Amino acid sequence: MNIITLLTDFGTKDGYVAQMKGVISGLTDARLIDITHDITPQHLREAAFILRSTAPYFPPGTVHMAVVDPGVGTNRRGLVITTRSQILIGPDNGMLLPTAHFLGEFTVYQISHTGNLPSMVSHTFHGRDVFAPVAASIVKGMPFAQIGPRITDFVDLQFLNAEHQGEVIVGKILYVDRFGNLITNIPRQLLPQDVPPNAVISLMYFDQQRSVRLVPSYGFVKKGELLATIGSSNYLEISVNQGSAAQTLLLKEDDEIRIRLG
């Protein structure tokens, strides 16, 4: 069965998500899967991170429709991006690009052929009137050439990984999840391959320094204890067992951190 996923900042109180699903369901019997509709309003990087973290677990051919769109109704373009395995649809604001880079070998099309769109397109709801019908049309086999021209001047947003500065790795907080886990931009590959179990990491932020243990998961330390682990997204996380590292350390997205082993 064909799959279309939906990711938005619309929430579920209003009828916006249902309207998009109604349009898609009227055009195709594709299975609709919600990734989330609780993205912080207009938070493009949060949306990009969630999409990048989720898309790889879907089967080839999945169409991902992501609508976090502070530029709706302006001259910002709509995009369809084909990758080696999946298809991404949404506004040209950079949100789709981390996933496209990860999935690899992508081609970007501008949505400009309007034959598959309703005669009246709202200035404020392209999720319903543009992206939803395009997603359904793609599932039904519409050739990508009928979407619009290929472009190369799209808005790019990439998660710049941390870097070594001598013995110190300098990074930042990429995302804070609902548990208060601080997901950094330090990938597993940046850490030494021979890091021993329970290695001690010096965590430096602002003018403070903490010693934390690098452990396989949260339960390897006492309740309330600070820890570091490689999370499910393959990035280093700073966490508190059964607590919130964000509240404990008063760190937030974009804050710089530095770590040193030992």
C-alpha positions as CSV (number, residue, x, y, z in Angstrom):
1,M,0.0,0.0,0.0
2,N,1.2,3.5,-0.7
3,I,1.9,5.7,2.3
4,I,1.7,9.5,2.8
5,T,3.0,10.9,6.0
6,L,2.0,14.3,7.5
7,L,4.1,16.5,9.6
8,T,2.8,20.0,10.6
9,D,2.7,22.6,13.4
10,F,-1.1,22.8,13.1
11,G,-1.9,20.9,16.4
12,T,-5.1,18.9,16.6
13,K,-7.6,21.4,18.1
14,D,-8.6,22.9,14.8
15,G,-9.7,21.1,11.6
16,Y,-6.7,21.9,9.5
17,V,-5.2,18.4,9.6
18,A,-8.5,16.8,8.9
19,Q,-9.0,19.1,5.9
20,M,-5.7,17.9,4.3
21,K,-6.6,14.3,5.0
22,G,-10.0,14.8,3.4
23,V,-8.5,16.2,0.2
24,I,-6.0,13.4,0.0
25,S,-8.6,10.7,0.8
26,G,-10.8,12.1,-2.0
27,L,-8.0,11.5,-4.5
28,T,-6.3,8.3,-3.4
29,D,-6.7,5.4,-1.0
30,A,-3.1,5.8,0.2
31,R,-2.5,5.1,3.9
32,L,-2.1,8.3,5.9
33,I,0.3,8.3,8.8
34,D,0.8,11.2,11.2
35,I,4.4,11.9,12.1
36,T,3.4,14.8,14.4
37,H,1.3,17.9,14.4
38,D,2.9,19.3,17.5
39,I,5.9,21.1,16.0
40,T,6.5,24.3,17.8
41,P,4.7,26.9,15.6
42,Q,7.0,28.1,12.7
43,H,10.0,26.2,14.1
44,L,11.6,25.0,10.9
45,R,14.7,23.4,12.4
46,E,12.6,21.4,14.9
47,A,10.4,20.2,12.0
48,A,13.5,19.4,9.9
49,F,15.0,17.4,12.8
50,I,11.9,15.3,13.4
51,L,11.5,14.6,9.7
52,R,15.1,13.7,9.3
53,S,14.9,11.4,12.3
54,T,11.7,9.7,11.2
55,A,11.8,9.3,7.4
56,P,14.5,6.7,7.2
57,Y,12.2,4.2,8.9
58,F,9.6,4.3,6.2
59,P,9.6,1.9,3.2
60,P,10.7,3.0,-0.2
61,G,8.2,5.0,-2.1
62,T,6.8,6.8,0.9
63,V,5.7,10.3,0.3
64,H,6.4,12.7,3.2
65,M,4.3,15.9,3.3
66,A,5.7,18.5,5.8
67,V,3.9,21.8,6.3
68,V,5.5,24.2,8.6
69,D,5.2,27.3,6.5
70,P,5.6,30.8,8.0
71,G,6.1,32.1,4.4
72,V,2.7,30.8,3.1
73,G,1.0,33.2,0.7
74,T,4.3,35.0,-0.2
75,N,6.5,34.3,-3.2
76,R,8.1,31.3,-1.5
77,R,7.9,28.2,-3.7
78,G,6.5,24.8,-3.1
79,L,8.8,21.8,-3.7
80,V,8.8,18.2,-4.5
81,I,12.1,16.4,-3.8
82,T,12.8,12.9,-5.1
83,T,15.5,10.9,-3.3
84,R,16.9,7.5,-3.8
85,S,14.0,6.0,-1.9
86,Q,11.4,8.5,-0.8
87,I,9.6,11.7,-1.8
88,L,9.4,14.9,0.1
89,I,6.8,17.7,-0.4
90,G,6.6,21.0,1.3
91,P,7.5,24.7,1.2
92,D,10.9,26.0,0.0
93,N,12.2,27.1,3.4
94,G,14.9,24.6,4.0
95,M,12.9,22.2,6.2
96,L,13.0,19.3,3.8
97,L,16.7,19.5,2.9
98,P,18.3,17.7,5.9
99,T,16.2,14.7,5.1
100,A,17.0,15.0,1.4
101,H,20.7,15.1,2.1
102,F,20.5,12.1,4.4
103,L,18.4,10.0,1.9
104,G,20.8,11.0,-0.9
105,E,20.9,11.6,-4.6
106,F,18.0,14.0,-4.6
107,T,16.3,16.1,-7.3
108,V,14.3,19.2,-6.5
109,Y,11.2,20.2,-8.5
110,Q,9.3,23.5,-8.1
111,I,5.5,23.1,-7.9
112,S,4.4,25.3,-10.7
113,H,2.0,23.3,-13.0
114,T,-1.4,24.0,-11.5
115,G,-3.5,21.5,-13.5
116,N,-3.8,19.2,-10.5
117,L,-4.7,22.0,-8.0
118,P,-8.2,23.3,-7.1
119,S,-9.4,26.3,-9.0
120,M,-9.3,28.4,-5.9
121,V,-6.1,28.2,-3.8
122,S,-6.1,29.8,-0.4
123,H,-3.4,32.3,0.4
124,T,-3.0,30.9,3.9
125,F,-3.5,27.1,3.5
126,H,-1.3,25.6,0.9
127,G,-1.1,22.4,2.9
128,R,-4.7,21.7,1.9
129,D,-4.8,23.4,-1.5
130,V,-1.4,22.7,-3.0
131,F,0.7,20.1,-1.1
132,A,-2.2,17.6,-0.4
133,P,-3.4,17.3,-4.0
134,V,0.2,17.1,-5.3
135,A,1.0,14.3,-2.8
136,A,-2.1,12.4,-3.9
137,S,-1.2,12.9,-7.6
138,I,2.3,11.6,-7.1
139,V,1.0,8.5,-5.3
140,K,-1.3,8.0,-8.3
141,G,1.7,8.0,-10.7
142,M,1.9,11.6,-12.0
143,P,5.3,12.0,-13.7
144,F,7.5,14.4,-11.9
145,A,8.0,16.5,-15.0
146,Q,4.4,17.5,-14.7
147,I,5.0,19.0,-11.3
148,G,7.2,21.8,-12.6
149,P,10.8,22.5,-13.6
150,R,13.9,21.2,-11.8
151,I,15.6,23.8,-9.7
152,T,19.0,24.2,-7.9
153,D,18.5,27.5,-6.1
154,F,16.3,26.1,-3.3
155,V,16.7,27.1,0.3
156,D,19.1,24.7,2.0
157,L,19.2,24.0,5.7
158,Q,21.8,21.6,7.0
159,F,22.6,20.4,10.5
160,L,26.2,21.4,10.8
161,N,28.0,18.8,12.9
162,A,30.3,19.7,15.8
163,E,34.0,19.9,15.4
164,H,37.2,19.1,17.2
165,Q,39.2,22.0,18.6
166,G,42.2,20.3,20.0
167,E,41.1,17.8,22.6
168,V,37.7,19.5,22.9
169,I,34.6,18.8,20.8
170,V,32.6,22.0,20.3
171,G,28.9,21.6,19.5
172,K,25.5,22.8,20.3
173,I,22.1,21.7,21.4
174,L,20.2,20.6,18.3
175,Y,16.9,19.7,19.8
176,V,15.2,19.3,23.2
177,D,12.6,16.5,23.3
178,R,9.5,16.3,25.5
179,F,11.5,14.4,28.2
180,G,14.1,17.3,28.4
181,N,16.8,15.2,26.8
182,L,19.4,17.5,25.1
183,I,20.2,16.1,21.7
184,T,23.4,17.6,20.5
185,N,24.9,17.9,17.0
186,I,27.8,15.6,18.0
187,P,27.5,12.4,16.0
188,R,28.7,9.1,17.2
189,Q,31.5,9.2,14.6
190,L,33.1,12.2,16.2
191,L,33.8,10.3,19.4
192,P,36.8,7.9,19.5
193,Q,36.1,4.4,18.5
194,D,37.7,3.0,21.6
195,V,35.8,4.9,24.3
196,P,35.5,2.5,27.3
197,P,32.2,1.8,29.0
198,N,31.3,4.4,31.7
199,A,33.9,6.8,30.3
200,V,33.8,10.2,32.1
201,I,33.1,13.2,29.9
202,S,33.7,16.8,31.0
203,L,30.7,18.8,29.9
204,M,31.4,22.5,29.6
205,Y,28.7,25.1,29.0
206,F,28.5,28.8,29.7
207,D,30.9,29.2,32.6
208,Q,30.1,25.8,34.2
209,Q,31.6,22.4,34.0
210,R,30.1,19.0,34.9
211,S,31.5,15.5,34.8
212,V,29.1,13.0,33.3
213,R,29.4,9.3,32.4
214,L,28.9,8.0,28.9
215,V,26.6,5.1,29.3
216,P,24.5,2.9,27.0
217,S,21.1,4.2,28.2
218,Y,19.3,6.1,30.9
219,G,18.9,3.2,33.5
220,F,22.7,2.8,33.9
221,V,22.8,5.7,36.4
222,K,20.8,6.4,39.5
223,K,17.5,8.2,39.3
224,G,18.1,11.9,39.0
225,E,21.7,11.5,37.9
226,L,23.1,13.3,34.8
227,L,24.4,11.1,32.0
228,A,25.5,11.2,28.4
229,T,24.5,8.5,25.8
230,I,24.3,8.0,22.1
231,G,20.6,8.3,21.4
232,S,18.4,6.8,18.8
233,S,19.2,9.5,16.3
234,N,22.9,8.6,16.5
235,Y,23.8,11.9,18.2
236,L,25.2,12.4,21.7
237,E,22.5,13.2,24.2
238,I,22.8,14.8,27.6
239,S,20.0,13.4,29.9
240,V,18.9,12.9,33.4
241,N,17.6,9.5,34.4
242,Q,13.8,10.0,35.0
243,G,14.3,13.8,34.9
244,S,14.9,16.7,32.6
245,A,18.4,17.7,31.6
246,A,17.1,20.9,30.0
247,Q,15.7,22.0,33.4
248,T,18.7,20.7,35.4
249,L,21.3,22.5,33.2
250,L,19.1,25.4,32.0
251,L,20.2,24.7,28.4
252,K,18.1,25.2,25.3
253,E,18.4,24.8,21.5
254,D,21.4,26.5,19.9
255,D,23.3,26.8,23.2
256,E,26.9,25.9,22.8
257,I,28.4,23.0,24.7
258,R,32.0,21.6,24.8
259,I,33.0,18.1,25.8
260,R,36.3,16.5,26.6
261,L,36.8,12.9,27.3
262,G,38.5,12.1,30.7
